[in-house]
Amino acid sequence: MKKILVIEDEAPLAEALKYTLEKEGYEVEVAGDGALGLERVKAGGIDLILLDLMLPTMDGLEVCKRIRVESSVPILILTAKDSDIDEVLGLEMGADDYVTKPFNMRKLIARLKALLRRVEGEESASSGAVECGDIKMDLEKHEVYLEMNPIYLTPLEFRLLELFMRRPGKALSREYLVNQVWEGGFYGSTKTLDVHIRHLRKKIEQDPSAPRYIKTVRGIGYKLSAHEG
């Protein structure tokens, strides 16, 4: 049974989420603020986090940032704000996806299941390693090395890089990448994908403004340069 941690200070919503998710067969824990949520994450055993953006004392962005220091557990942000900047900031901090309040519970469940399926797919992926230039991915250990130095990637960033590494030199459209990463459970715009690409570039590129590896293919999407130049 998958365990989901709901970090939400609005008690009625938290209880509604708990009730709905338990009906779907998940084990659910609720934390009413960020500090309690962090304590529960540190205890381990969580498979996915639903994280409210607007929390008392410590906001959701700070909670997300602290979680990412020590855990790659999938994070789906819940936000009541409409502005793209808040959603983008959440993704920059390491969240995997977001939904905007008020949301349709069925759509939330679909997004949540898509995240869990992706993580399960990565864990059951074929063993071995893929390499391109100075980048090496150990698929079995879920590790990435740049010039022999380990680098930390979120599950979504790892999936994106794996897609590029398996198709070096091939232009991959934004629509293809979105469908592969979110498995059809994505309801936002390709702007979200661009944010994750930018975040990935910060981790693997010496100069993200002039990338050697992940190149933009104007009007199409992105490609991994097989010659890193």
Short mmCIF file of the C-alpha atoms (twelve columns), coordinates in Angstrom:
data_MODEL
# 
_entry.id   MODEL 
# 
loop_
_atom_site.group_PDB 
_atom_site.id 
_atom_site.type_symbol 
_atom_site.label_atom_id 
_atom_site.label_alt_id 
_atom_site.label_comp_id 
_atom_site.label_asym_id 
_atom_site.label_seq_id 
_atom_site.Cartn_x 
_atom_site.Cartn_y 
_atom_site.Cartn_z 
_atom_site.pdbx_PDB_model_num 
ATOM 1   C CA . MET A 1   0.000   0.000  0.000   1 
ATOM 2   C CA . LYS A 2   1.417   3.365  -1.045  1 
ATOM 3   C CA . LYS A 3   1.672   5.982  1.698   1 
ATOM 4   C CA . ILE A 4   0.795   9.598  0.928   1 
ATOM 5   C CA . LEU A 5   1.606   12.551 3.170   1 
ATOM 6   C CA . VAL A 6   -0.791  15.501 2.924   1 
ATOM 7   C CA . ILE A 7   0.747   18.745 4.217   1 
ATOM 8   C CA . GLU A 8   -2.279  21.037 4.364   1 
ATOM 9   C CA . ASP A 9   -3.421  23.488 7.071   1 
ATOM 10  C CA . GLU A 10  -7.062  23.718 5.935   1 
ATOM 11  C CA . ALA A 11  -8.607  20.929 8.005   1 
ATOM 12  C CA . PRO A 12  -11.752 20.405 5.839   1 
ATOM 13  C CA . LEU A 13  -9.662  20.028 2.675   1 
ATOM 14  C CA . ALA A 14  -7.113  17.815 4.397   1 
ATOM 15  C CA . GLU A 15  -9.888  15.526 5.650   1 
ATOM 16  C CA . ALA A 16  -11.518 15.447 2.209   1 
ATOM 17  C CA . LEU A 17  -8.203  14.481 0.619   1 
ATOM 18  C CA . LYS A 18  -7.600  11.825 3.259   1 
ATOM 19  C CA . TYR A 19  -11.068 10.344 2.777   1 
ATOM 20  C CA . THR A 20  -10.829 10.304 -1.031  1 
ATOM 21  C CA . LEU A 21  -7.308  8.886  -1.158  1 
ATOM 22  C CA . GLU A 22  -8.095  6.170  1.363   1 
ATOM 23  C CA . LYS A 23  -11.079 5.144  -0.790  1 
ATOM 24  C CA . GLU A 24  -8.575  4.812  -3.654  1 
ATOM 25  C CA . GLY A 25  -6.572  2.339  -1.555  1 
ATOM 26  C CA . TYR A 26  -3.798  4.586  -0.270  1 
ATOM 27  C CA . GLU A 27  -2.545  4.974  3.280   1 
ATOM 28  C CA . VAL A 28  -2.738  8.661  4.188   1 
ATOM 29  C CA . GLU A 29  -1.112  10.809 6.873   1 
ATOM 30  C CA . VAL A 30  -1.916  14.487 7.417   1 
ATOM 31  C CA . ALA A 31  0.405   17.210 8.726   1 
ATOM 32  C CA . GLY A 32  -1.166  20.568 9.525   1 
ATOM 33  C CA . ASP A 33  1.956   22.667 9.013   1 
ATOM 34  C CA . GLY A 34  5.350   22.567 7.341   1 
ATOM 35  C CA . ALA A 35  7.404   21.721 10.408  1 
ATOM 36  C CA . LEU A 36  5.285   18.664 11.177  1 
ATOM 37  C CA . GLY A 37  5.462   17.649 7.537   1 
ATOM 38  C CA . LEU A 38  9.247   17.818 7.531   1 
ATOM 39  C CA . GLU A 39  9.427   15.690 10.664  1 
ATOM 40  C CA . ARG A 40  7.248   13.057 9.025   1 
ATOM 41  C CA . VAL A 41  9.340   13.051 5.839   1 
ATOM 42  C CA . LYS A 42  12.507  12.552 7.879   1 
ATOM 43  C CA . ALA A 43  10.918  9.501  9.520   1 
ATOM 44  C CA . GLY A 44  10.749  7.863  6.061   1 
ATOM 45  C CA . GLY A 45  8.282   5.559  4.376   1 
ATOM 46  C CA . ILE A 46  6.454   8.219  2.341   1 
ATOM 47  C CA . ASP A 47  5.773   7.465  -1.338  1 
ATOM 48  C CA . LEU A 48  4.302   10.828 -2.402  1 
ATOM 49  C CA . ILE A 49  3.649   14.254 -0.857  1 
ATOM 50  C CA . LEU A 50  0.704   16.569 -1.481  1 
ATOM 51  C CA . LEU A 51  2.045   19.949 -0.364  1 
ATOM 52  C CA . ASP A 52  -0.014  23.104 0.074   1 
ATOM 53  C CA . LEU A 53  1.786   26.242 -1.037  1 
ATOM 54  C CA . MET A 54  0.227   28.570 1.536   1 
ATOM 55  C CA . LEU A 55  1.147   27.229 4.970   1 
ATOM 56  C CA . PRO A 56  1.478   29.086 8.284   1 
ATOM 57  C CA . THR A 57  4.937   29.828 9.739   1 
ATOM 58  C CA . MET A 58  6.838   28.066 6.934   1 
ATOM 59  C CA . ASP A 59  5.436   28.317 3.407   1 
ATOM 60  C CA . GLY A 60  5.220   25.400 1.004   1 
ATOM 61  C CA . LEU A 61  8.136   26.581 -1.130  1 
ATOM 62  C CA . GLU A 62  10.508  26.498 1.834   1 
ATOM 63  C CA . VAL A 63  9.146   23.099 2.884   1 
ATOM 64  C CA . CYS A 64  9.696   21.791 -0.648  1 
ATOM 65  C CA . LYS A 65  13.234  23.148 -0.728  1 
ATOM 66  C CA . ARG A 66  14.108  21.483 2.583   1 
ATOM 67  C CA . ILE A 67  12.591  18.168 1.569   1 
ATOM 68  C CA . ARG A 68  14.646  18.144 -1.608  1 
ATOM 69  C CA . VAL A 69  17.887  18.463 0.362   1 
ATOM 70  C CA . GLU A 70  17.483  14.912 1.615   1 
ATOM 71  C CA . SER A 71  14.704  13.201 -0.328  1 
ATOM 72  C CA . SER A 72  13.613  12.641 -3.947  1 
ATOM 73  C CA . VAL A 73  10.054  11.596 -2.997  1 
ATOM 74  C CA . PRO A 74  7.555   12.910 -5.595  1 
ATOM 75  C CA . ILE A 75  5.948   16.219 -4.583  1 
ATOM 76  C CA . LEU A 76  2.669   17.540 -5.987  1 
ATOM 77  C CA . ILE A 77  2.016   21.138 -4.981  1 
ATOM 78  C CA . LEU A 78  -1.466  22.458 -4.156  1 
ATOM 79  C CA . THR A 79  -1.777  26.196 -4.726  1 
ATOM 80  C CA . ALA A 80  -4.649  28.665 -4.413  1 
ATOM 81  C CA . LYS A 81  -2.765  31.276 -6.433  1 
ATOM 82  C CA . ASP A 82  -3.422  31.772 -10.129 1 
ATOM 83  C CA . SER A 83  -0.181  33.474 -11.109 1 
ATOM 84  C CA . ASP A 84  2.285   31.330 -13.047 1 
ATOM 85  C CA . ILE A 85  5.200   32.655 -11.025 1 
ATOM 86  C CA . ASP A 86  4.106   30.819 -7.885  1 
ATOM 87  C CA . GLU A 87  3.734   27.559 -9.780  1 
ATOM 88  C CA . VAL A 88  7.088   28.064 -11.478 1 
ATOM 89  C CA . LEU A 89  8.804   28.838 -8.194  1 
ATOM 90  C CA . GLY A 90  7.405   25.657 -6.730  1 
ATOM 91  C CA . LEU A 91  8.813   23.636 -9.595  1 
ATOM 92  C CA . GLU A 92  12.174  25.412 -9.333  1 
ATOM 93  C CA . MET A 93  12.334  24.285 -5.716  1 
ATOM 94  C CA . GLY A 94  12.035  20.679 -6.866  1 
ATOM 95  C CA . ALA A 95  8.327   19.867 -7.006  1 
ATOM 96  C CA . ASP A 96  7.257   17.416 -9.702  1 
ATOM 97  C CA . ASP A 97  3.833   18.825 -10.552 1 
ATOM 98  C CA . TYR A 98  1.098   21.152 -9.313  1 
ATOM 99  C CA . VAL A 99  -2.666  21.625 -9.263  1 
ATOM 100 C CA . THR A 100 -4.479  24.902 -8.691  1 
ATOM 101 C CA . LYS A 101 -7.297  25.250 -6.167  1 
ATOM 102 C CA . PRO A 102 -10.171 24.731 -6.509  1 
ATOM 103 C CA . PHE A 103 -9.391  21.479 -8.276  1 
ATOM 104 C CA . ASN A 104 -11.393 18.527 -9.527  1 
ATOM 105 C CA . MET A 105 -10.688 15.583 -7.227  1 
ATOM 106 C CA . ARG A 106 -10.669 13.138 -10.139 1 
ATOM 107 C CA . LYS A 107 -8.022  15.159 -11.942 1 
ATOM 108 C CA . LEU A 108 -5.942  15.344 -8.778  1 
ATOM 109 C CA . ILE A 109 -6.127  11.554 -8.402  1 
ATOM 110 C CA . ALA A 110 -5.115  11.140 -12.070 1 
ATOM 111 C CA . ARG A 111 -2.070  13.383 -11.610 1 
ATOM 112 C CA . LEU A 112 -1.117  11.602 -8.411  1 
ATOM 113 C CA . LYS A 113 -1.386  8.169  -10.009 1 
ATOM 114 C CA . ALA A 114 0.661   9.321  -12.997 1 
ATOM 115 C CA . LEU A 115 3.468   10.444 -10.672 1 
ATOM 116 C CA . LEU A 116 3.448   7.149  -8.802  1 
ATOM 117 C CA . ARG A 117 3.404   5.133  -12.042 1 
ATOM 118 C CA . ARG A 118 6.395   7.066  -13.336 1 
ATOM 119 C CA . VAL A 119 8.402   6.398  -10.193 1 
ATOM 120 C CA . GLU A 120 7.455   2.705  -10.279 1 
ATOM 121 C CA . GLY A 121 8.486   2.564  -13.927 1 
ATOM 122 C CA . GLU A 122 11.861  4.055  -13.126 1 
ATOM 123 C CA . GLU A 123 12.407  1.578  -10.301 1 
ATOM 124 C CA . SER A 124 11.571  -1.376 -12.556 1 
ATOM 125 C CA . ALA A 125 13.519  -0.061 -15.547 1 
ATOM 126 C CA . SER A 126 16.119  -2.266 -17.119 1 
ATOM 127 C CA . SER A 127 19.445  -2.313 -15.345 1 
ATOM 128 C CA . GLY A 128 22.610  -0.961 -16.854 1 
ATOM 129 C CA . ALA A 129 24.007  2.428  -17.702 1 
ATOM 130 C CA . VAL A 130 23.740  4.970  -20.489 1 
ATOM 131 C CA . GLU A 131 26.426  7.519  -21.319 1 
ATOM 132 C CA . CYS A 132 26.785  10.637 -23.422 1 
ATOM 133 C CA . GLY A 133 29.923  12.724 -23.286 1 
ATOM 134 C CA . ASP A 134 30.817  13.270 -19.646 1 
ATOM 135 C CA . ILE A 135 27.346  12.280 -18.395 1 
ATOM 136 C CA . LYS A 136 26.705  8.770  -17.126 1 
ATOM 137 C CA . MET A 137 23.422  7.394  -15.774 1 
ATOM 138 C CA . ASP A 138 23.261  4.258  -13.658 1 
ATOM 139 C CA . LEU A 139 19.639  3.214  -14.178 1 
ATOM 140 C CA . GLU A 140 19.673  0.442  -11.612 1 
ATOM 141 C CA . LYS A 141 21.062  2.589  -8.798  1 
ATOM 142 C CA . HIS A 142 19.211  5.696  -10.020 1 
ATOM 143 C CA . GLU A 143 22.427  7.723  -9.994  1 
ATOM 144 C CA . VAL A 144 23.846  10.347 -12.350 1 
ATOM 145 C CA . TYR A 145 27.486  11.362 -12.741 1 
ATOM 146 C CA . LEU A 146 28.957  14.369 -14.513 1 
ATOM 147 C CA . GLU A 147 32.695  14.085 -15.140 1 
ATOM 148 C CA . MET A 148 32.715  11.250 -12.579 1 
ATOM 149 C CA . ASN A 149 31.118  13.501 -9.930  1 
ATOM 150 C CA . PRO A 150 27.657  12.558 -8.613  1 
ATOM 151 C CA . ILE A 151 24.858  15.077 -9.206  1 
ATOM 152 C CA . TYR A 152 21.467  15.133 -7.545  1 
ATOM 153 C CA . LEU A 153 18.327  15.008 -9.714  1 
ATOM 154 C CA . THR A 154 14.681  14.882 -8.741  1 
ATOM 155 C CA . PRO A 155 12.710  11.890 -10.106 1 
ATOM 156 C CA . LEU A 156 11.231  14.043 -12.865 1 
ATOM 157 C CA . GLU A 157 14.624  15.461 -13.855 1 
ATOM 158 C CA . PHE A 158 16.050  11.938 -13.909 1 
ATOM 159 C CA . ARG A 159 13.246  10.801 -16.234 1 
ATOM 160 C CA . LEU A 160 13.801  13.755 -18.552 1 
ATOM 161 C CA . LEU A 161 17.545  13.163 -18.758 1 
ATOM 162 C CA . GLU A 162 17.009  9.459  -19.395 1 
ATOM 163 C CA . LEU A 163 14.714  10.271 -22.335 1 
ATOM 164 C CA . PHE A 164 17.440  12.485 -23.827 1 
ATOM 165 C CA . MET A 165 20.249  10.022 -23.092 1 
ATOM 166 C CA . ARG A 166 18.433  7.198  -24.864 1 
ATOM 167 C CA . ARG A 167 18.011  9.365  -27.983 1 
ATOM 168 C CA . PRO A 168 21.202  11.440 -28.317 1 
ATOM 169 C CA . GLY A 169 21.154  13.910 -31.169 1 
ATOM 170 C CA . LYS A 170 17.416  13.457 -31.826 1 
ATOM 171 C CA . ALA A 171 15.069  16.435 -31.523 1 
ATOM 172 C CA . LEU A 172 12.279  15.621 -29.073 1 
ATOM 173 C CA . SER A 173 9.144   17.731 -29.237 1 
ATOM 174 C CA . ARG A 174 7.703   19.373 -26.157 1 
ATOM 175 C CA . GLU A 175 4.504   17.372 -26.618 1 
ATOM 176 C CA . TYR A 176 6.439   14.093 -26.732 1 
ATOM 177 C CA . LEU A 177 8.388   14.940 -23.596 1 
ATOM 178 C CA . VAL A 178 5.250   15.994 -21.723 1 
ATOM 179 C CA . ASN A 179 3.434   12.785 -22.673 1 
ATOM 180 C CA . GLN A 180 6.389   10.609 -21.693 1 
ATOM 181 C CA . VAL A 181 7.092   12.316 -18.383 1 
ATOM 182 C CA . TRP A 182 3.537   12.881 -17.187 1 
ATOM 183 C CA . GLU A 183 2.018   9.874  -19.010 1 
ATOM 184 C CA . GLY A 184 -0.972  11.786 -20.300 1 
ATOM 185 C CA . GLY A 185 -1.950  13.002 -16.825 1 
ATOM 186 C CA . PHE A 186 -0.757  16.560 -17.452 1 
ATOM 187 C CA . TYR A 187 -3.239  19.414 -17.628 1 
ATOM 188 C CA . GLY A 188 -0.940  22.426 -17.683 1 
ATOM 189 C CA . SER A 189 1.096   24.082 -20.415 1 
ATOM 190 C CA . THR A 190 4.499   23.244 -21.865 1 
ATOM 191 C CA . LYS A 191 5.817   26.154 -19.773 1 
ATOM 192 C CA . THR A 192 6.052   23.683 -16.897 1 
ATOM 193 C CA . LEU A 193 8.281   21.448 -19.017 1 
ATOM 194 C CA . ASP A 194 10.491  24.428 -19.869 1 
ATOM 195 C CA . VAL A 195 10.933  25.127 -16.161 1 
ATOM 196 C CA . HIS A 196 12.141  21.580 -15.520 1 
ATOM 197 C CA . ILE A 197 14.504  21.764 -18.494 1 
ATOM 198 C CA . ARG A 198 15.957  24.986 -17.123 1 
ATOM 199 C CA . HIS A 199 16.367  23.405 -13.709 1 
ATOM 200 C CA . LEU A 200 18.058  20.351 -15.236 1 
ATOM 201 C CA . ARG A 201 20.433  22.573 -17.205 1 
ATOM 202 C CA . LYS A 202 21.517  24.304 -13.997 1 
ATOM 203 C CA . LYS A 203 22.683  20.948 -12.694 1 
ATOM 204 C CA . ILE A 204 24.489  19.530 -15.729 1 
ATOM 205 C CA . GLU A 205 25.638  22.570 -17.690 1 
ATOM 206 C CA . GLN A 206 28.699  24.647 -16.882 1 
ATOM 207 C CA . ASP A 207 26.910  27.664 -18.371 1 
ATOM 208 C CA . PRO A 208 23.106  27.103 -18.527 1 
ATOM 209 C CA . SER A 209 22.720  30.172 -20.757 1 
ATOM 210 C CA . ALA A 210 24.942  28.504 -23.375 1 
ATOM 211 C CA . PRO A 211 24.217  24.792 -22.893 1 
ATOM 212 C CA . ARG A 212 26.567  22.139 -24.283 1 
ATOM 213 C CA . TYR A 213 24.263  19.199 -23.678 1 
ATOM 214 C CA . ILE A 214 20.551  20.034 -23.748 1 
ATOM 215 C CA . LYS A 215 20.015  22.206 -26.800 1 
ATOM 216 C CA . THR A 216 16.840  24.075 -27.705 1 
ATOM 217 C CA . VAL A 217 15.468  23.142 -31.127 1 
ATOM 218 C CA . ARG A 218 13.510  26.204 -32.135 1 
ATOM 219 C CA . GLY A 219 9.885   25.506 -32.923 1 
ATOM 220 C CA . ILE A 220 10.144  21.860 -31.868 1 
ATOM 221 C CA . GLY A 221 11.573  21.221 -28.429 1 
ATOM 222 C CA . TYR A 222 14.944  19.993 -27.197 1 
ATOM 223 C CA . LYS A 223 17.720  17.549 -28.000 1 
ATOM 224 C CA . LEU A 224 20.785  16.149 -26.268 1 
ATOM 225 C CA . SER A 225 23.913  17.025 -28.170 1 
ATOM 226 C CA . ALA A 226 25.804  13.794 -28.814 1 
ATOM 227 C CA . HIS A 227 29.047  15.747 -29.102 1 
ATOM 228 C CA . GLU A 228 28.460  18.026 -26.061 1 
ATOM 229 C CA . GLY A 229 29.302  21.108 -28.067 1 
# 
